[in-house]
Amino acid sequence: MFTIETNRIGRLVRFAATGFFDDAEAGRFRADLTSAIAKLTLTHGGFKILADLREIEVLPQSAVKTIQEQMQWTANNGVERSAALVSSVLQQMQIKRILPDDRFQCFTSEAAALHWLDL
C-alpha cells in the first residue's frame, strides 16, 4: 500500500509505502508517482522527494526492476534530491543498490532528511 502527496510550494513529492510490494503494486506505484511528478513539474520544474519506506517489506526481486526503472526515471526528469526514510540497514543497502546516485540518500530521522532536502 502507498500514499503520494505533492506540495507545490516546496516542490516536494512525499510518499509512504507499507507492507509487501508485488509486481502489480509496484506498477501502480510507478504510474501514480509518475503522474504526480508530471503534474508538479508542469509549472515548477525540478522537484524533491521524501520517501517514507520504514514500514515496507524488503522488495522481492520481481518488483525491484520496476522500482529501479522509476527511480532512474526520476533521476532523468528533474529530481534534485530524494531522501528515503528507512528503518534498517538492509533497506538502505537495497536502495543504494537499486540506484547508486548521490541525489538519493537514506535517513533514519525525518528531521535529518528534511534538513538535507533544504525544507
ABEGO torsion letter per residue (X at the ends): XBBBBBBAAAGBBBBBBBEBBBAAAAAAAAAAAAAAAAAAAAAAEBBBBBBBAAABBBBBAAAAAAAAAAAAAAAAAGBABBBBBBABAAAAAAAAAABBBAABBBBABAAAAAAAAGX
